[in-house]
Amino acid sequence: MLNIETFSLGPLETNAYLIRGKEEGKAIIVDPGMNPAPLIRRIEGLEIEAILLTHAHFDHIGGVDEIRRLKQCPVYLHSLESDWLTTPALNGSLRWAEVSPPIQSDAAEYELAEGQKLKLIGHEFTVFHTPGHSPGSVSFLCGNDLFSGDVLFRMSVGRTDLPGGREADLYNSIRGKLYRLPDEVTVYPGHGPKTTIGFEKANNPYVS
């Protein structure tokens, strides 16, 4: 069983997840967003094994460098967005100057790929490449818990009008990968409340 805490961070209320497992005092973080002070206070005394990024849009990466320096932990990101952390024009922080300063950090230490297995905090996380919202979007599955980033939301889906987005890819990711998971899988999205695969298959108005 994972212990999952959610932090809604920054002006876009991006969900950051603090995940603890079998190993006492150890945790990982998925998508440390902007204004990460509440998350940083919470991880005092914890060893952070890794920062996992579902993708590298600015609202999901705002806390990366501060936490990486504080905890000396590696960052994982899909190879198609390998230069987004280092380039504000790619991660979107230049486009929305009214909500974010330019965000630039060091590159990720590790690249993610489809089917990869990550052994962290005493558990195994499987990487699904789920493009559409962005070219390097991924989802992480551990047991019956799925961290979907901005691909699948409760009763909604990720936008595809940003650079690198593609509507056909998004729906292929959801139908071809996420909707093939068991109905009882809990979905922890990048924004908004959690949901389940079964609920979305039955109720999501955008994709069936």
Disulfide bonds with the S-S distance in Angstrom:
none
